Amino acid sequence: MHATRQTTTRTSAALFAALIATSSAVLVASSPVAAAPFVYVSNEGSGTIGVIDTALDQVVATIAIGGKPRGSAVSPDGGTLYVSDQPGARLVVIDLASRREVSSIALGSSPEGVGISNDGRWVSVASEQTQTVSIIDTRRREVAFQVKVEGRNPEHAIFSPDGGLLFVSAEEDETVDVINIARRAVVARIAVGDRPRGIGFTPDGRRAYVGVENASVVAVIDVPNLKLLGTIKAGIRANGITVRPDGLRVYVSNGADGTVSVIDTASDTVVATIATGRRPWNMAITQDGRKLYVANGRANTVSVIDTASNAKTADIAVGETPWGVSGAR
């Protein structure tokens, strides 16, 4: 009888422990950050951020921030989203666990593209009208310094993988300005062609790819020597650039064609062209490199591309005039 009671007690304890473990796992999985990966869509026409669950390829939440959100970047730990609000001349800081705005940082007039260093220490924001790039210290949540650039109407400001350089494209120019972060100054200007837009680096930091819209090409830059290596013919009005995490492919959105071109970095040639929605713009890729998300500005959708098959698998309805997509790394 005594042995039976001990066995019953041990069984009950084991069941209780299993129940607690299961409940804890459910609680962790249900939290916004733990349920990642998510990608975040800035809908400039509706003043919102759409949250897409990449497992479901569905919008699972909408964060209202007002204004006109454009560029965005997620911190390396997946906990914070930084979004530029163009008319508000500010950087909105969103806590992704609560999906709420927690801070706002004043910027130069008409901010657009947002970049983040791989270590998460710095966020960069290009401001069109003041022709400046603001560098934000993410620990203090304040502007650490600003750099005046020569390129008119700067749009994107993207860190090199080692965080030492910042490449800045300007819509109303034909060059990319290069900022040395340690020196806090422009140290080079690289001619790439008429109307440079999106920028992406290979993981080793040796090459950068720049969408050159009016020339409908992608410029390839030798980063160590800060010089143009050549150009790759893309679709009409080449714009956004995303590099696959393994560096083997570069994706460029072609605004007038409604397509994405896939570039093989070994040969620097286009190996596939994929139809998206109207006016594909800025893009993001999942950390495993398997899915590419493309904001279609005139279709109010985000196209999902399977990078293994180079085929579109879905169009997700989002808010009005999606400008770009960012994702947890």
Contacts in CASP RR format, 6 or more apart in sequence:
PFRMAT RR
TARGET T0000
AUTHOR 0000-0000-0000
METHOD contacts of the structure
MODEL  1
MHATRQTTTRTSAALFAALIATSSAVLVASSPVAAAPFVYVSNEGSGTIG
VIDTALDQVVATIAIGGKPRGSAVSPDGGTLYVSDQPGARLVVIDLASRR
EVSSIALGSSPEGVGISNDGRWVSVASEQTQTVSIIDTRRREVAFQVKVE
GRNPEHAIFSPDGGLLFVSAEEDETVDVINIARRAVVARIAVGDRPRGIG
FTPDGRRAYVGVENASVVAVIDVPNLKLLGTIKAGIRANGITVRPDGLRV
YVSNGADGTVSVIDTASDTVVATIATGRRPWNMAITQDGRKLYVANGRAN
TVSVIDTASNAKTADIAVGETPWGVSGAR
28 34 0 8 1.000
29 35 0 8 1.000
31 97 0 8 1.000
32 38 0 8 1.000
32 51 0 8 1.000
32 61 0 8 1.000
32 96 0 8 1.000
32 97 0 8 1.000
32 98 0 8 1.000
32 99 0 8 1.000
33 78 0 8 1.000
33 79 0 8 1.000
33 96 0 8 1.000
33 97 0 8 1.000
35 53 0 8 1.000
36 78 0 8 1.000
36 328 0 8 1.000
37 54 0 8 1.000
37 55 0 8 1.000
37 286 0 8 1.000
37 287 0 8 1.000
37 327 0 8 1.000
37 328 0 8 1.000
38 51 0 8 1.000
38 52 0 8 1.000
38 53 0 8 1.000
38 54 0 8 1.000
38 60 0 8 1.000
38 96 0 8 1.000
38 327 0 8 1.000
38 328 0 8 1.000
39 51 0 8 1.000
39 52 0 8 1.000
39 54 0 8 1.000
39 284 0 8 1.000
39 286 0 8 1.000
39 293 0 8 1.000
39 302 0 8 1.000
39 325 0 8 1.000
39 326 0 8 1.000
39 327 0 8 1.000
39 328 0 8 1.000
40 49 0 8 1.000
40 50 0 8 1.000
40 51 0 8 1.000
40 52 0 8 1.000
40 72 0 8 1.000
40 74 0 8 1.000
40 81 0 8 1.000
40 325 0 8 1.000
40 326 0 8 1.000
40 327 0 8 1.000
41 49 0 8 1.000
41 50 0 8 1.000
41 51 0 8 1.000
41 52 0 8 1.000
41 59 0 8 1.000
41 293 0 8 1.000
41 295 0 8 1.000
41 302 0 8 1.000
41 318 0 8 1.000
41 319 0 8 1.000
41 322 0 8 1.000
41 324 0 8 1.000
41 325 0 8 1.000
42 49 0 8 1.000
42 69 0 8 1.000
42 70 0 8 1.000
42 71 0 8 1.000
42 72 0 8 1.000
42 83 0 8 1.000
42 295 0 8 1.000
42 322 0 8 1.000
42 323 0 8 1.000
42 324 0 8 1.000
42 325 0 8 1.000
42 326 0 8 1.000
43 49 0 8 1.000
43 50 0 8 1.000
43 69 0 8 1.000
43 318 0 8 1.000
43 319 0 8 1.000
43 320 0 8 1.000
43 321 0 8 1.000
43 322 0 8 1.000
43 323 0 8 1.000
44 68 0 8 1.000
44 69 0 8 1.000
44 70 0 8 1.000
44 86 0 8 1.000
44 320 0 8 1.000
44 321 0 8 1.000
44 322 0 8 1.000
44 323 0 8 1.000
45 68 0 8 1.000
45 319 0 8 1.000
45 320 0 8 1.000
45 321 0 8 1.000
46 319 0 8 1.000
46 320 0 8 1.000
46 321 0 8 1.000
47 64 0 8 1.000
47 65 0 8 1.000
47 66 0 8 1.000
47 67 0 8 1.000
47 68 0 8 1.000
47 69 0 8 1.000
48 62 0 8 1.000
48 63 0 8 1.000
48 64 0 8 1.000
48 65 0 8 1.000
48 66 0 8 1.000
48 69 0 8 1.000
48 319 0 8 1.000
49 62 0 8 1.000
49 63 0 8 1.000
49 65 0 8 1.000
49 69 0 8 1.000
49 72 0 8 1.000
49 81 0 8 1.000
49 83 0 8 1.000
49 94 0 8 1.000
50 59 0 8 1.000
50 61 0 8 1.000
50 62 0 8 1.000
50 63 0 8 1.000
50 318 0 8 1.000
50 319 0 8 1.000
51 59 0 8 1.000
51 60 0 8 1.000
51 61 0 8 1.000
51 62 0 8 1.000
51 63 0 8 1.000
51 99 0 8 1.000
52 58 0 8 1.000
52 59 0 8 1.000
52 60 0 8 1.000
52 293 0 8 1.000
52 302 0 8 1.000
52 316 0 8 1.000
52 318 0 8 1.000
53 60 0 8 1.000
54 286 0 8 1.000
54 291 0 8 1.000
54 293 0 8 1.000
57 304 0 8 1.000
57 313 0 8 1.000
57 314 0 8 1.000
57 316 0 8 1.000
58 316 0 8 1.000
59 316 0 8 1.000
59 317 0 8 1.000
59 318 0 8 1.000
61 99 0 8 1.000
62 319 0 8 1.000
63 94 0 8 1.000
63 99 0 8 1.000
63 100 0 8 1.000
63 101 0 8 1.000
65 83 0 8 1.000
65 85 0 8 1.000
65 92 0 8 1.000
65 94 0 8 1.000
65 101 0 8 1.000
66 85 0 8 1.000
67 85 0 8 1.000
67 86 0 8 1.000
67 87 0 8 1.000
67 88 0 8 1.000
68 85 0 8 1.000
68 86 0 8 1.000
68 87 0 8 1.000
68 88 0 8 1.000
69 83 0 8 1.000
69 84 0 8 1.000
69 85 0 8 1.000
69 86 0 8 1.000
69 92 0 8 1.000
69 323 0 8 1.000
70 83 0 8 1.000
70 84 0 8 1.000
70 85 0 8 1.000
70 86 0 8 1.000
70 111 0 8 1.000
70 112 0 8 1.000
70 113 0 8 1.000
70 114 0 8 1.000
70 323 0 8 1.000
70 324 0 8 1.000
71 83 0 8 1.000
71 84 0 8 1.000
71 112 0 8 1.000
71 113 0 8 1.000
71 114 0 8 1.000
71 282 0 8 1.000
71 323 0 8 1.000
71 324 0 8 1.000
71 326 0 8 1.000
72 81 0 8 1.000
72 82 0 8 1.000
72 83 0 8 1.000
72 84 0 8 1.000
72 114 0 8 1.000
72 324 0 8 1.000
72 326 0 8 1.000
73 81 0 8 1.000
73 82 0 8 1.000
73 114 0 8 1.000
73 115 0 8 1.000
73 116 0 8 1.000
73 123 0 8 1.000
73 326 0 8 1.000
74 80 0 8 1.000
74 81 0 8 1.000
74 82 0 8 1.000
74 96 0 8 1.000
74 116 0 8 1.000
74 326 0 8 1.000
74 327 0 8 1.000
74 328 0 8 1.000
74 329 0 8 1.000
75 81 0 8 1.000
75 82 0 8 1.000
75 116 0 8 1.000
75 120 0 8 1.000
75 138 0 8 1.000
76 116 0 8 1.000
76 118 0 8 1.000
76 119 0 8 1.000
76 120 0 8 1.000
76 329 0 8 1.000
78 96 0 8 1.000
78 328 0 8 1.000
78 329 0 8 1.000
79 95 0 8 1.000
79 96 0 8 1.000
79 97 0 8 1.000
79 328 0 8 1.000
80 93 0 8 1.000
80 94 0 8 1.000
80 95 0 8 1.000
80 96 0 8 1.000
80 138 0 8 1.000
81 93 0 8 1.000
81 94 0 8 1.000
81 96 0 8 1.000
81 326 0 8 1.000
82 91 0 8 1.000
82 92 0 8 1.000
82 93 0 8 1.000
82 94 0 8 1.000
82 114 0 8 1.000
82 115 0 8 1.000
82 116 0 8 1.000
82 123 0 8 1.000
82 136 0 8 1.000
83 91 0 8 1.000
83 92 0 8 1.000
83 94 0 8 1.000
83 114 0 8 1.000
84 90 0 8 1.000
84 91 0 8 1.000
84 92 0 8 1.000
84 107 0 8 1.000
84 111 0 8 1.000
84 112 0 8 1.000
84 113 0 8 1.000
84 114 0 8 1.000
84 125 0 8 1.000
85 91 0 8 1.000
85 92 0 8 1.000
85 111 0 8 1.000
86 110 0 8 1.000
86 111 0 8 1.000
86 112 0 8 1.000
89 106 0 8 1.000
89 107 0 8 1.000
89 108 0 8 1.000
89 109 0 8 1.000
89 110 0 8 1.000
89 111 0 8 1.000
89 127 0 8 1.000
90 104 0 8 1.000
90 105 0 8 1.000
90 106 0 8 1.000
90 107 0 8 1.000
90 111 0 8 1.000
91 104 0 8 1.000
91 105 0 8 1.000
91 107 0 8 1.000
91 111 0 8 1.000
91 114 0 8 1.000
91 123 0 8 1.000
91 125 0 8 1.000
91 134 0 8 1.000
91 136 0 8 1.000
92 101 0 8 1.000
92 103 0 8 1.000
92 104 0 8 1.000
93 101 0 8 1.000
93 102 0 8 1.000
93 103 0 8 1.000
93 104 0 8 1.000
93 105 0 8 1.000
93 141 0 8 1.000
94 100 0 8 1.000
94 101 0 8 1.000
94 102 0 8 1.000
95 101 0 8 1.000
95 102 0 8 1.000
103 141 0 8 1.000
105 136 0 8 1.000
105 141 0 8 1.000
105 142 0 8 1.000
105 143 0 8 1.000
106 143 0 8 1.000
107 125 0 8 1.000
107 127 0 8 1.000
107 134 0 8 1.000
107 143 0 8 1.000
108 127 0 8 1.000
108 129 0 8 1.000
108 130 0 8 1.000
108 132 0 8 1.000
108 134 0 8 1.000
108 146 0 8 1.000
109 127 0 8 1.000
109 128 0 8 1.000
109 129 0 8 1.000
109 130 0 8 1.000
110 127 0 8 1.000
110 128 0 8 1.000
110 129 0 8 1.000
110 130 0 8 1.000
111 125 0 8 1.000
111 126 0 8 1.000
111 127 0 8 1.000
111 128 0 8 1.000
111 134 0 8 1.000
112 125 0 8 1.000
112 126 0 8 1.000
112 127 0 8 1.000
112 128 0 8 1.000
112 154 0 8 1.000
112 155 0 8 1.000
112 156 0 8 1.000
113 125 0 8 1.000
113 126 0 8 1.000
113 155 0 8 1.000
113 156 0 8 1.000
113 157 0 8 1.000
114 123 0 8 1.000
114 124 0 8 1.000
114 125 0 8 1.000
114 157 0 8 1.000
114 326 0 8 1.000
115 123 0 8 1.000
115 124 0 8 1.000
115 125 0 8 1.000
115 156 0 8 1.000
115 157 0 8 1.000
115 158 0 8 1.000
115 159 0 8 1.000
116 122 0 8 1.000
116 123 0 8 1.000
116 124 0 8 1.000
116 138 0 8 1.000
116 159 0 8 1.000
117 123 0 8 1.000
117 159 0 8 1.000
117 163 0 8 1.000
118 159 0 8 1.000
118 161 0 8 1.000
118 162 0 8 1.000
118 163 0 8 1.000
119 163 0 8 1.000
120 138 0 8 1.000
121 137 0 8 1.000
121 138 0 8 1.000
121 139 0 8 1.000
122 135 0 8 1.000
122 136 0 8 1.000
122 137 0 8 1.000
122 138 0 8 1.000
122 144 0 8 1.000
122 159 0 8 1.000
122 163 0 8 1.000
122 181 0 8 1.000
123 135 0 8 1.000
123 136 0 8 1.000
123 138 0 8 1.000
124 133 0 8 1.000
124 134 0 8 1.000
124 135 0 8 1.000
124 136 0 8 1.000
124 157 0 8 1.000
124 158 0 8 1.000
124 159 0 8 1.000
124 166 0 8 1.000
125 133 0 8 1.000
125 134 0 8 1.000
125 136 0 8 1.000
125 157 0 8 1.000
126 132 0 8 1.000
126 133 0 8 1.000
126 154 0 8 1.000
126 155 0 8 1.000
126 156 0 8 1.000
126 157 0 8 1.000
126 168 0 8 1.000
127 133 0 8 1.000
127 134 0 8 1.000
127 154 0 8 1.000
128 153 0 8 1.000
128 154 0 8 1.000
128 155 0 8 1.000
128 171 0 8 1.000
131 148 0 8 1.000
131 149 0 8 1.000
131 150 0 8 1.000
131 151 0 8 1.000
131 152 0 8 1.000
131 153 0 8 1.000
131 154 0 8 1.000
132 146 0 8 1.000
132 147 0 8 1.000
132 148 0 8 1.000
132 149 0 8 1.000
132 154 0 8 1.000
133 146 0 8 1.000
133 147 0 8 1.000
133 149 0 8 1.000
133 154 0 8 1.000
133 157 0 8 1.000
133 166 0 8 1.000
133 168 0 8 1.000
133 179 0 8 1.000
134 143 0 8 1.000
134 145 0 8 1.000
134 146 0 8 1.000
135 143 0 8 1.000
135 144 0 8 1.000
135 145 0 8 1.000
135 146 0 8 1.000
135 147 0 8 1.000
135 166 0 8 1.000
135 181 0 8 1.000
135 184 0 8 1.000
136 142 0 8 1.000
136 143 0 8 1.000
136 144 0 8 1.000
137 143 0 8 1.000
137 144 0 8 1.000
145 184 0 8 1.000
147 179 0 8 1.000
147 184 0 8 1.000
147 185 0 8 1.000
147 186 0 8 1.000
148 186 0 8 1.000
149 168 0 8 1.000
149 170 0 8 1.000
149 177 0 8 1.000
149 179 0 8 1.000
149 186 0 8 1.000
150 173 0 8 1.000
150 175 0 8 1.000
150 177 0 8 1.000
150 186 0 8 1.000
150 189 0 8 1.000
151 168 0 8 1.000
151 170 0 8 1.000
151 172 0 8 1.000
151 173 0 8 1.000
151 175 0 8 1.000
151 177 0 8 1.000
151 189 0 8 1.000
152 170 0 8 1.000
152 171 0 8 1.000
152 172 0 8 1.000
152 173 0 8 1.000
153 170 0 8 1.000
153 171 0 8 1.000
153 172 0 8 1.000
153 173 0 8 1.000
154 168 0 8 1.000
154 169 0 8 1.000
154 170 0 8 1.000
154 171 0 8 1.000
154 177 0 8 1.000
155 169 0 8 1.000
155 170 0 8 1.000
155 171 0 8 1.000
155 197 0 8 1.000
155 198 0 8 1.000
156 167 0 8 1.000
156 168 0 8 1.000
156 169 0 8 1.000
156 197 0 8 1.000
156 198 0 8 1.000
156 199 0 8 1.000
157 166 0 8 1.000
157 167 0 8 1.000
157 168 0 8 1.000
157 179 0 8 1.000
158 166 0 8 1.000
158 167 0 8 1.000
158 168 0 8 1.000
158 198 0 8 1.000
158 199 0 8 1.000
158 200 0 8 1.000
158 201 0 8 1.000
159 165 0 8 1.000
159 166 0 8 1.000
159 181 0 8 1.000
160 166 0 8 1.000
160 167 0 8 1.000
160 201 0 8 1.000
160 205 0 8 1.000
160 208 0 8 1.000
160 223 0 8 1.000
161 201 0 8 1.000
161 203 0 8 1.000
161 204 0 8 1.000
161 205 0 8 1.000
162 205 0 8 1.000
163 181 0 8 1.000
164 180 0 8 1.000
164 181 0 8 1.000
164 182 0 8 1.000
165 178 0 8 1.000
165 179 0 8 1.000
165 180 0 8 1.000
165 181 0 8 1.000
165 223 0 8 1.000
166 178 0 8 1.000
166 179 0 8 1.000
166 181 0 8 1.000
167 176 0 8 1.000
167 177 0 8 1.000
167 178 0 8 1.000
167 179 0 8 1.000
167 199 0 8 1.000
167 200 0 8 1.000
167 201 0 8 1.000
167 208 0 8 1.000
167 210 0 8 1.000
167 221 0 8 1.000
168 176 0 8 1.000
168 177 0 8 1.000
168 178 0 8 1.000
168 179 0 8 1.000
169 176 0 8 1.000
169 196 0 8 1.000
169 197 0 8 1.000
169 198 0 8 1.000
169 199 0 8 1.000
169 210 0 8 1.000
169 211 0 8 1.000
170 176 0 8 1.000
170 177 0 8 1.000
170 196 0 8 1.000
171 195 0 8 1.000
171 196 0 8 1.000
171 197 0 8 1.000
171 213 0 8 1.000
172 195 0 8 1.000
173 195 0 8 1.000
173 196 0 8 1.000
174 191 0 8 1.000
174 192 0 8 1.000
174 193 0 8 1.000
174 194 0 8 1.000
174 195 0 8 1.000
174 196 0 8 1.000
175 189 0 8 1.000
175 190 0 8 1.000
175 191 0 8 1.000
175 192 0 8 1.000
175 193 0 8 1.000
175 196 0 8 1.000
176 189 0 8 1.000
176 190 0 8 1.000
176 192 0 8 1.000
176 196 0 8 1.000
176 199 0 8 1.000
176 208 0 8 1.000
176 210 0 8 1.000
176 219 0 8 1.000
176 221 0 8 1.000
177 186 0 8 1.000
177 188 0 8 1.000
177 189 0 8 1.000
178 186 0 8 1.000
178 187 0 8 1.000
178 188 0 8 1.000
178 189 0 8 1.000
178 190 0 8 1.000
178 226 0 8 1.000
179 185 0 8 1.000
179 186 0 8 1.000
179 187 0 8 1.000
180 186 0 8 1.000
180 187 0 8 1.000
187 226 0 8 1.000
188 226 0 8 1.000
190 221 0 8 1.000
190 226 0 8 1.000
190 227 0 8 1.000
190 228 0 8 1.000
191 228 0 8 1.000
192 210 0 8 1.000
192 211 0 8 1.000
192 212 0 8 1.000
192 219 0 8 1.000
192 221 0 8 1.000
192 228 0 8 1.000
192 231 0 8 1.000
193 212 0 8 1.000
193 214 0 8 1.000
193 215 0 8 1.000
193 217 0 8 1.000
193 219 0 8 1.000
194 212 0 8 1.000
194 213 0 8 1.000
194 214 0 8 1.000
194 215 0 8 1.000
195 212 0 8 1.000
195 213 0 8 1.000
195 214 0 8 1.000
195 215 0 8 1.000
196 210 0 8 1.000
196 211 0 8 1.000
196 212 0 8 1.000
196 213 0 8 1.000
196 219 0 8 1.000
197 210 0 8 1.000
197 211 0 8 1.000
197 212 0 8 1.000
197 213 0 8 1.000
197 238 0 8 1.000
197 239 0 8 1.000
197 240 0 8 1.000
197 241 0 8 1.000
198 210 0 8 1.000
198 211 0 8 1.000
198 239 0 8 1.000
198 240 0 8 1.000
198 241 0 8 1.000
198 282 0 8 1.000
199 208 0 8 1.000
199 209 0 8 1.000
199 210 0 8 1.000
199 211 0 8 1.000
199 241 0 8 1.000
200 208 0 8 1.000
200 209 0 8 1.000
200 210 0 8 1.000
200 241 0 8 1.000
200 242 0 8 1.000
200 243 0 8 1.000
200 250 0 8 1.000
201 207 0 8 1.000
201 208 0 8 1.000
201 209 0 8 1.000
201 223 0 8 1.000
201 243 0 8 1.000
202 208 0 8 1.000
202 209 0 8 1.000
202 243 0 8 1.000
202 247 0 8 1.000
202 265 0 8 1.000
203 243 0 8 1.000
203 245 0 8 1.000
203 246 0 8 1.000
203 247 0 8 1.000
205 223 0 8 1.000
206 222 0 8 1.000
206 223 0 8 1.000
206 224 0 8 1.000
207 220 0 8 1.000
207 221 0 8 1.000
207 222 0 8 1.000
207 223 0 8 1.000
207 229 0 8 1.000
207 265 0 8 1.000
208 220 0 8 1.000
208 221 0 8 1.000
208 223 0 8 1.000
209 218 0 8 1.000
209 219 0 8 1.000
209 220 0 8 1.000
209 221 0 8 1.000
209 241 0 8 1.000
209 243 0 8 1.000
209 250 0 8 1.000
209 252 0 8 1.000
209 263 0 8 1.000
210 218 0 8 1.000
210 219 0 8 1.000
210 221 0 8 1.000
210 241 0 8 1.000
211 217 0 8 1.000
211 218 0 8 1.000
211 219 0 8 1.000
211 234 0 8 1.000
211 238 0 8 1.000
211 239 0 8 1.000
211 240 0 8 1.000
211 241 0 8 1.000
211 252 0 8 1.000
212 218 0 8 1.000
212 219 0 8 1.000
212 231 0 8 1.000
212 238 0 8 1.000
213 237 0 8 1.000
213 238 0 8 1.000
213 239 0 8 1.000
214 237 0 8 1.000
215 231 0 8 1.000
215 238 0 8 1.000
216 233 0 8 1.000
216 234 0 8 1.000
216 235 0 8 1.000
216 236 0 8 1.000
216 237 0 8 1.000
216 238 0 8 1.000
216 254 0 8 1.000
217 231 0 8 1.000
217 232 0 8 1.000
217 233 0 8 1.000
217 234 0 8 1.000
217 238 0 8 1.000
218 231 0 8 1.000
218 232 0 8 1.000
218 234 0 8 1.000
218 238 0 8 1.000
218 241 0 8 1.000
218 250 0 8 1.000
218 252 0 8 1.000
218 261 0 8 1.000
218 263 0 8 1.000
219 228 0 8 1.000
219 230 0 8 1.000
219 231 0 8 1.000
220 228 0 8 1.000
220 229 0 8 1.000
220 230 0 8 1.000
220 231 0 8 1.000
220 232 0 8 1.000
220 268 0 8 1.000
221 227 0 8 1.000
221 228 0 8 1.000
221 229 0 8 1.000
222 228 0 8 1.000
222 229 0 8 1.000
232 263 0 8 1.000
232 268 0 8 1.000
232 269 0 8 1.000
232 270 0 8 1.000
233 270 0 8 1.000
234 252 0 8 1.000
234 254 0 8 1.000
234 261 0 8 1.000
234 263 0 8 1.000
234 270 0 8 1.000
235 252 0 8 1.000
235 254 0 8 1.000
235 256 0 8 1.000
235 257 0 8 1.000
235 259 0 8 1.000
235 261 0 8 1.000
235 273 0 8 1.000
236 254 0 8 1.000
236 255 0 8 1.000
236 256 0 8 1.000
236 257 0 8 1.000
237 254 0 8 1.000
237 255 0 8 1.000
237 256 0 8 1.000
237 257 0 8 1.000
238 252 0 8 1.000
238 253 0 8 1.000
238 254 0 8 1.000
238 255 0 8 1.000
238 261 0 8 1.000
239 252 0 8 1.000
239 253 0 8 1.000
239 254 0 8 1.000
239 255 0 8 1.000
239 280 0 8 1.000
239 281 0 8 1.000
239 282 0 8 1.000
240 252 0 8 1.000
240 253 0 8 1.000
240 280 0 8 1.000
240 281 0 8 1.000
240 282 0 8 1.000
240 283 0 8 1.000
241 250 0 8 1.000
241 251 0 8 1.000
241 252 0 8 1.000
241 283 0 8 1.000
242 250 0 8 1.000
242 251 0 8 1.000
242 283 0 8 1.000
242 284 0 8 1.000
242 285 0 8 1.000
242 292 0 8 1.000
243 249 0 8 1.000
243 250 0 8 1.000
243 251 0 8 1.000
243 285 0 8 1.000
244 250 0 8 1.000
244 251 0 8 1.000
244 285 0 8 1.000
244 289 0 8 1.000
244 307 0 8 1.000
245 285 0 8 1.000
245 287 0 8 1.000
245 288 0 8 1.000
245 289 0 8 1.000
246 289 0 8 1.000
247 265 0 8 1.000
248 264 0 8 1.000
248 265 0 8 1.000
248 266 0 8 1.000
249 262 0 8 1.000
249 263 0 8 1.000
249 264 0 8 1.000
249 265 0 8 1.000
249 307 0 8 1.000
250 262 0 8 1.000
250 263 0 8 1.000
250 265 0 8 1.000
251 260 0 8 1.000
251 261 0 8 1.000
251 262 0 8 1.000
251 263 0 8 1.000
251 283 0 8 1.000
251 285 0 8 1.000
251 292 0 8 1.000
251 305 0 8 1.000
252 260 0 8 1.000
252 261 0 8 1.000
252 263 0 8 1.000
253 259 0 8 1.000
253 260 0 8 1.000
253 276 0 8 1.000
253 280 0 8 1.000
253 281 0 8 1.000
253 282 0 8 1.000
253 283 0 8 1.000
253 294 0 8 1.000
254 260 0 8 1.000
254 261 0 8 1.000
254 280 0 8 1.000
255 279 0 8 1.000
255 280 0 8 1.000
255 281 0 8 1.000
258 275 0 8 1.000
258 276 0 8 1.000
258 277 0 8 1.000
258 278 0 8 1.000
258 279 0 8 1.000
258 280 0 8 1.000
258 296 0 8 1.000
259 273 0 8 1.000
259 274 0 8 1.000
259 275 0 8 1.000
259 276 0 8 1.000
259 280 0 8 1.000
260 273 0 8 1.000
260 274 0 8 1.000
260 276 0 8 1.000
260 280 0 8 1.000
260 283 0 8 1.000
260 292 0 8 1.000
260 294 0 8 1.000
260 303 0 8 1.000
260 305 0 8 1.000
261 270 0 8 1.000
261 272 0 8 1.000
261 273 0 8 1.000
262 270 0 8 1.000
262 271 0 8 1.000
262 272 0 8 1.000
262 273 0 8 1.000
262 274 0 8 1.000
262 310 0 8 1.000
263 269 0 8 1.000
263 270 0 8 1.000
263 271 0 8 1.000
264 270 0 8 1.000
264 271 0 8 1.000
271 310 0 8 1.000
272 310 0 8 1.000
274 305 0 8 1.000
274 310 0 8 1.000
274 311 0 8 1.000
274 312 0 8 1.000
275 312 0 8 1.000
276 294 0 8 1.000
276 296 0 8 1.000
276 303 0 8 1.000
276 305 0 8 1.000
276 312 0 8 1.000
277 294 0 8 1.000
277 296 0 8 1.000
277 298 0 8 1.000
277 299 0 8 1.000
277 301 0 8 1.000
277 303 0 8 1.000
277 315 0 8 1.000
278 296 0 8 1.000
278 297 0 8 1.000
278 298 0 8 1.000
278 299 0 8 1.000
279 296 0 8 1.000
279 297 0 8 1.000
279 298 0 8 1.000
279 299 0 8 1.000
280 294 0 8 1.000
280 295 0 8 1.000
280 296 0 8 1.000
280 297 0 8 1.000
280 303 0 8 1.000
281 294 0 8 1.000
281 295 0 8 1.000
281 296 0 8 1.000
281 297 0 8 1.000
281 322 0 8 1.000
281 323 0 8 1.000
281 324 0 8 1.000
282 295 0 8 1.000
282 323 0 8 1.000
282 324 0 8 1.000
282 325 0 8 1.000
283 292 0 8 1.000
283 293 0 8 1.000
283 294 0 8 1.000
283 295 0 8 1.000
283 324 0 8 1.000
283 325 0 8 1.000
284 292 0 8 1.000
284 293 0 8 1.000
284 324 0 8 1.000
284 325 0 8 1.000
284 326 0 8 1.000
284 327 0 8 1.000
285 291 0 8 1.000
285 292 0 8 1.000
285 293 0 8 1.000
285 307 0 8 1.000
286 292 0 8 1.000
286 293 0 8 1.000
286 327 0 8 1.000
287 328 0 8 1.000
287 329 0 8 1.000
289 307 0 8 1.000
290 306 0 8 1.000
290 307 0 8 1.000
290 308 0 8 1.000
291 304 0 8 1.000
291 305 0 8 1.000
291 306 0 8 1.000
291 307 0 8 1.000
292 304 0 8 1.000
292 305 0 8 1.000
292 307 0 8 1.000
293 302 0 8 1.000
293 303 0 8 1.000
293 304 0 8 1.000
293 305 0 8 1.000
293 325 0 8 1.000
294 302 0 8 1.000
294 303 0 8 1.000
294 304 0 8 1.000
294 305 0 8 1.000
294 325 0 8 1.000
295 302 0 8 1.000
295 318 0 8 1.000
295 322 0 8 1.000
295 323 0 8 1.000
295 324 0 8 1.000
295 325 0 8 1.000
296 302 0 8 1.000
296 303 0 8 1.000
296 315 0 8 1.000
296 322 0 8 1.000
297 321 0 8 1.000
297 322 0 8 1.000
297 323 0 8 1.000
298 321 0 8 1.000
299 315 0 8 1.000
300 317 0 8 1.000
300 318 0 8 1.000
300 319 0 8 1.000
300 320 0 8 1.000
300 321 0 8 1.000
300 322 0 8 1.000
301 315 0 8 1.000
301 316 0 8 1.000
301 317 0 8 1.000
301 318 0 8 1.000
301 322 0 8 1.000
302 315 0 8 1.000
302 316 0 8 1.000
302 318 0 8 1.000
302 322 0 8 1.000
302 325 0 8 1.000
303 312 0 8 1.000
303 314 0 8 1.000
303 315 0 8 1.000
303 316 0 8 1.000
304 312 0 8 1.000
304 313 0 8 1.000
304 314 0 8 1.000
304 315 0 8 1.000
304 316 0 8 1.000
305 311 0 8 1.000
305 312 0 8 1.000
305 313 0 8 1.000
306 312 0 8 1.000
306 313 0 8 1.000
END
